[in-house]
Amino acid sequence: MRPLRLLAAVTGSPRLLAAAPRTGTAPVHVPPDSLSGAGGTAPAPGRPSSRTRLRAWAELLRVSALFTVPGDALAGAAATGRRPGRGTALAVGASLCLYEAGMALNDWADREEDAVDRPHRPIPSGRVAPGAALAAAGALTAAGLALAARAGRPALAVASGLAATVWAYDLRLKHTRLGPAAMASARALDLLLGATATAGAASAAPGPAGTHAAPGPAGTHAAPGPAGTHAAPGPAGAHPPSAALPAALALGAHTYAVTAVSRHEVQGGSTAAPLAALAGVAGLGAAALRGRPAHGEPSPAPATGTLLLPAFVTAYLRTAAVPLLHAALNPSPPLTRRAVGGGIRAMIPLQATLAARAGSPLVGLAAMGLVPLARALSRKVSPT
């Protein structure tokens, strides 16, 4: 043993342990707090590279889970019987911003807990400053609300409720019994944001001779315009945003189940949570394959919908159910985390299923195009 490492071992000095040259022995982990002052972060020996900083922020924001977000707005648009448009794009942008705000705020709120359970996370490891994470959460929230406002006041109202739910979950509700319900509500509101923004933008679009389309469902009449004319009604088969409630409840139920499992991903040991989530996933898959849609849902397109809907449901069950079964049989932390990751990725085929069930199988197919990207990036950055 070299003199400096021998002295470090005798004195127990963490600074000497960190400075001692490596030998053939296993590396010594030095907790971040032992090398820092009140801030709890170790001073870097040099300015970190741009790649290192980018990697830290990618971990903080869990960018591999971002691909599960656009499908919320797409499924919401499909539930209204409208094609995705400008309002849908604004909803996707708002959703992405609010989702990432929640990720940054989550790690800021859990920084002391992560210093014990997950010292490798960006904040406790000193790679991202706590103040920077909090500032990012605030800026992303403001950006999300600004994008939603461009889709109309109803969309802004839904986005405001979503933002409030995200902040309440991260700062207060996460470690209470209301935690899974709050997370489920956030996902349900995200889908409703897509429905509201899509319908709102379609209503504001100019109709013939400069008129505007009616905000109500197809078959209703708009208020009289200039010279007693009426605005053009919505497209055939269009529905109000409330028609997206069944899809929002289905996505919320899945989110509730995955969140309940995630509460055991550090310690493991729970068989009941994965089993309950497995039953919920199986129930959602069976409900999606029922002969008749739920009340308020349009019927799937007869040709492509008949072909794609079973494929989407199969992908959903395979992605979510298999790792949940493994976690139920062996509730170790690694398998529990794998079940949570599978449940997060399974949101994409679930969104595709909801879109196909609402009569927009091609929109569901577009959402499924995000699966390879999510899978590839999850190998580099964990979604949990």
C-alpha positions in Angstrom: 0.0 0.0 0.0 1.4 3.4 -0.9 2.3 5.8 1.9 -0.5 8.3 1.2 -3.2 5.6 1.1 -1.8 4.0 4.2 -2.0 7.3 6.1 -5.5 7.8 4.8 -6.6 4.4 6.1 -5.0 5.0 9.5 -6.5 8.4 10.0 -9.8 7.8 8.3 -9.5 11.1 6.5 -11.9 11.3 3.6 -9.9 14.0 1.9 -6.8 11.8 1.9 -8.9 8.9 0.7 -10.1 11.0 -2.2 -6.6 12.2 -3.0 -4.8 8.9 -2.7 -3.7 7.3 -5.9 -5.7 4.2 -6.9 -4.2 0.8 -6.5 -5.5 -2.7 -7.2 -8.0 -2.4 -4.4 -11.7 -1.5 -4.9 -12.4 2.2 -5.2 -13.5 4.0 -2.0 -16.7 5.9 -2.1 -16.6 9.3 -0.5 -20.0 10.7 0.4 -20.5 14.2 -1.1 -21.3 15.8 2.2 -17.9 14.9 3.7 -16.0 17.0 1.2 -18.3 20.1 1.3 -19.5 22.8 3.5 -23.1 23.7 4.2 -24.0 23.3 0.5 -23.5 19.6 0.5 -21.6 19.4 -2.8 -17.9 18.6 -3.4 -15.8 21.2 -5.1 -14.9 20.0 -8.5 -11.2 19.7 -9.3 -11.8 21.6 -12.5 -14.6 23.0 -14.6 -16.8 20.1 -15.8 -17.0 19.6 -19.5 -20.1 20.5 -21.5 -20.8 16.8 -22.1 -20.6 16.1 -18.3 -23.0 19.0 -17.6 -25.4 17.8 -20.3 -25.4 14.3 -18.9 -26.2 15.6 -15.5 -29.2 17.6 -16.7 -30.3 14.7 -18.8 -30.4 12.5 -15.7 -32.1 15.2 -13.6 -34.8 15.7 -16.2 -35.1 12.0 -17.0 -35.2 12.8 -20.7 -35.8 9.1 -21.6 -39.3 9.5 -20.2 -40.1 12.5 -22.3 -41.3 10.3 -25.2 -44.2 9.2 -23.0 -45.6 12.7 -23.0 -46.7 13.6 -26.6 -49.1 10.7 -26.7 -51.2 12.3 -24.0 -52.1 15.2 -26.3 -52.5 12.9 -29.3 -54.9 10.6 -27.4 -56.8 13.7 -26.2 -57.1 15.0 -29.7 -58.4 11.7 -30.9 -61.0 11.6 -28.2 -62.5 14.8 -29.6 -62.8 13.3 -33.1 -60.5 15.9 -34.6 -57.2 15.6 -36.4 -54.1 16.8 -34.5 -53.4 20.5 -35.3 -51.9 23.7 -34.0 -53.7 23.3 -30.6 -52.4 19.8 -30.3 -48.8 20.9 -31.0 -49.2 23.7 -28.3 -50.5 21.1 -25.9 -47.5 18.8 -26.6 -45.1 21.7 -25.9 -46.9 22.7 -22.7 -47.0 19.1 -21.5 -43.2 18.6 -22.2 -42.4 21.8 -20.2 -44.6 21.0 -17.3 -43.4 17.4 -17.2 -39.7 18.5 -17.1 -40.6 21.1 -14.5 -41.9 18.2 -12.3 -38.7 16.2 -12.8 -36.5 19.1 -11.8 -38.7 20.0 -8.8 -38.9 16.3 -7.8 -35.1 16.1 -7.4 -34.9 19.5 -5.7 -37.5 18.4 -3.1 -35.9 15.0 -2.5 -32.3 16.2 -2.4 -31.7 15.3 1.3 -33.4 12.0 0.9 -31.4 11.2 -2.3 -28.2 12.1 -0.5 -28.8 8.9 1.6 -30.6 6.6 -0.8 -29.4 7.8 -4.2 -26.1 9.7 -3.7 -25.4 9.3 -7.5 -28.3 11.5 -8.5 -27.2 14.9 -10.0 -28.0 17.1 -7.0 -26.5 15.1 -4.1 -23.5 14.2 -6.3 -22.8 17.9 -6.8 -23.2 17.9 -10.6 -26.3 20.1 -10.5 -26.8 22.9 -8.0 -30.0 22.8 -6.0 -30.8 26.4 -6.9 -30.3 25.7 -10.6 -32.8 22.8 -10.4 -35.4 25.0 -8.7 -34.9 27.8 -11.1 -35.3 25.4 -14.0 -38.6 24.1 -12.5 -40.0 27.6 -12.3 -38.9 28.6 -15.8 -40.3 25.4 -17.4 -43.6 25.9 -15.5 -43.9 29.4 -16.9 -43.0 28.3 -20.4 -45.6 25.5 -20.2 -48.4 27.9 -19.1 -47.4 30.4 -21.8 -47.7 27.7 -24.5 -51.1 26.6 -23.2 -52.3 30.2 -23.1 -51.7 30.4 -26.9 -54.2 27.5 -27.3 -57.0 29.5 -25.6 -58.3 30.2 -22.1 -59.8 26.7 -21.5 -56.5 25.1 -22.3 -54.7 27.6 -19.9 -57.2 26.7 -17.2 -56.4 23.0 -17.6 -52.7 23.6 -17.8 -52.9 25.7 -14.6 -54.6 22.8 -12.8 -51.9 20.5 -14.1 -49.1 22.7 -13.0 -50.6 23.1 -9.5 -51.0 19.3 -9.2 -47.4 18.8 -10.2 -46.0 21.3 -7.6 -48.4 20.0 -4.9 -47.2 16.4 -5.6 -43.5 17.2 -5.5 -43.6 19.5 -2.5 -46.2 18.0 -0.3 -48.2 15.0 -1.5 -45.6 12.6 -2.8 -44.9 10.8 0.5 -48.6 10.8 1.6 -51.4 8.5 0.8 -52.6 11.0 -1.8 -49.3 10.7 -3.8 -50.5 8.1 -6.3 -53.8 9.9 -6.8 -52.1 13.2 -7.4 -49.8 11.7 -10.0 -52.7 10.0 -11.7 -54.6 13.3 -11.7 -51.6 15.0 -13.4 -51.6 12.4 -16.2 -55.3 12.6 -16.7 -55.2 16.4 -16.8 -52.4 16.2 -19.4 -54.6 14.1 -21.7 -57.5 16.6 -21.1 -55.1 19.4 -22.0 -54.6 17.9 -25.4 -58.4 17.5 -25.9 -59.1 21.1 -24.8 -56.3 22.7 -26.8 -57.2 20.8 -29.9 -60.9 21.7 -29.7 -60.2 25.3 -28.8 -57.8 25.9 -31.7 -60.3 24.2 -34.1 -63.0 26.5 -32.8 -60.9 29.6 -33.3 -59.9 28.6 -36.8 -61.4 30.8 -39.5 -64.4 29.3 -41.3 -65.8 30.3 -44.7 -65.9 34.0 -45.5 -63.9 34.8 -42.4 -66.3 33.3 -40.0 -65.2 31.0 -37.1 -66.1 27.4 -36.4 -68.5 26.7 -33.7 -67.0 25.6 -30.4 -69.6 23.0 -29.7 -69.9 19.4 -31.0 -71.0 18.6 -34.5 -74.7 19.3 -35.2 -74.9 22.4 -33.1 -75.2 25.9 -34.5 -72.9 28.8 -33.8 -74.0 32.2 -32.7 -75.1 34.5 -35.6 -72.3 36.3 -37.2 -72.3 39.5 -39.3 -75.5 39.9 -41.4 -77.1 37.1 -39.6 -74.7 34.4 -41.0 -73.7 31.4 -38.9 -70.2 30.0 -38.4 -69.4 26.7 -39.9 -70.0 23.8 -37.5 -67.2 21.5 -36.3 -66.1 18.6 -38.4 -68.3 15.6 -38.7 -68.0 13.3 -35.7 -66.3 16.0 -33.6 -66.9 15.9 -29.8 -66.4 18.4 -27.0 -63.3 18.0 -24.7 -65.4 16.2 -22.1 -65.5 13.2 -24.5 -61.9 12.6 -23.5 -62.8 11.8 -19.8 -62.9 8.0 -20.3 -59.5 8.0 -21.9 -58.2 10.3 -19.2 -59.5 8.0 -16.5 -57.9 5.0 -18.1 -54.5 6.7 -18.3 -54.9 8.0 -14.7 -55.6 4.4 -13.5 -52.4 3.1 -15.1 -50.4 6.0 -13.6 -51.9 5.3 -10.2 -50.8 1.7 -10.4 -47.2 2.5 -11.5 -46.8 5.3 -8.9 -47.9 2.9 -6.2 -45.2 0.4 -7.2 -42.6 3.2 -7.5 -42.9 3.9 -3.8 -41.0 0.6 -3.2 -38.3 0.9 -5.8 -35.6 1.9 -3.3 -36.3 -0.6 -0.5 -38.2 -3.3 -2.4 -40.1 -5.9 -0.5 -43.6 -5.3 -1.7 -45.5 -8.0 -3.5 -48.9 -6.5 -3.1 -48.2 -3.4 -5.1 -46.9 -5.1 -8.2 -49.8 -7.7 -8.0 -52.4 -4.9 -7.8 -50.7 -3.0 -10.6 -50.7 -6.2 -12.7 -54.4 -6.7 -12.2 -55.0 -3.1 -13.1 -53.0 -3.4 -16.3 -54.8 -6.6 -17.3 -58.1 -4.9 -16.6 -57.3 -1.9 -18.8 -56.1 -4.2 -21.6 -59.3 -6.3 -21.4 -61.5 -3.1 -21.4 -59.8 -1.8 -24.5 -60.7 -5.0 -26.4 -64.3 -4.9 -25.4 -66.8 -5.0 -28.3 -68.5 -1.7 -27.4 -66.6 1.5 -26.5 -67.3 3.2 -23.2 -70.1 5.8 -23.0 -69.1 8.9 -24.9 -66.3 7.2 -26.9 -66.6 6.9 -30.7 -66.2 3.5 -32.4 -62.9 2.6 -33.9 -62.4 2.9 -37.6 -63.6 -0.5 -39.0 -60.5 -1.4 -41.1 -57.3 -0.1 -39.7 -58.8 0.1 -36.1 -59.6 -3.6 -36.2 -56.1 -4.5 -37.2 -54.1 -2.1 -35.0 -56.0 -2.0 -31.8 -55.2 -5.6 -30.8 -51.5 -5.0 -31.7 -51.4 -1.9 -29.5 -53.0 -3.7 -26.6 -50.5 -6.6 -26.9 -47.6 -4.1 -26.9 -49.1 -2.5 -23.8 -49.5 -5.7 -21.9 -46.1 -7.0 -22.9 -44.3 -3.8 -21.8 -46.1 -3.4 -18.5 -47.3 -6.8 -17.3 -44.1 -8.8 -17.7 -41.8 -6.7 -15.5 -44.7 -6.3 -13.0 -45.0 -10.1 -12.8 -41.3 -10.5 -12.2 -41.4 -7.8 -9.4 -44.3 -9.6 -7.8 -42.4 -12.9 -7.8 -39.2 -11.3 -6.6 -39.8 -7.8 -5.0 -36.2 -6.8 -5.0 -35.2 -3.2 -5.6 -33.7 -3.8 -9.1 -36.8 -5.7 -10.3 -39.1 -3.2 -8.8 -37.3 -0.4 -10.5 -37.5 -2.3 -13.8 -41.2 -2.7 -13.3 -41.6 1.0 -12.8 -39.6 1.7 -15.9 -41.7 -0.7 -17.9 -44.8 0.9 -16.6 -43.6 4.3 -17.7 -42.7 3.1 -21.2 -46.0 1.3 -21.4 -47.8 4.6 -21.4 -46.9 5.0 -25.1 -48.8 1.8 -26.3 -51.6 2.7 -23.9 -51.9 6.1 -25.5 -51.9 4.4 -28.9 -54.6 2.1 -27.7 -56.8 5.0 -26.5 -56.3 6.8 -29.8 -57.2 3.7 -31.9 -60.2 3.0 -29.7 -61.4 6.6 -30.3 -61.4 6.0 -34.0 -57.9 7.4 -34.8 -55.7 4.3 -35.3 -53.2 6.2 -37.5 -52.7 8.7 -34.7 -52.0 5.8 -32.4 -49.5 4.4 -34.9 -47.7 7.8 -34.9 -47.5 7.6 -31.1 -46.0 4.1 -31.3 -43.2 5.5 -33.4 -41.8 7.0 -30.2 -41.3 3.5 -28.7 -37.9 2.8 -30.2 -36.6 6.2 -29.2 -37.8 5.8 -25.7 -36.3 2.3 -25.4 -32.9 3.4 -26.9 -32.6 6.4 -24.6 -33.7 4.5 -21.5 -30.5 2.4 -21.9 -28.5 5.6 -21.5 -30.6 7.5 -19.0 -32.9 5.8 -16.5 -36.5 7.0 -16.6 -36.9 6.5 -12.9 
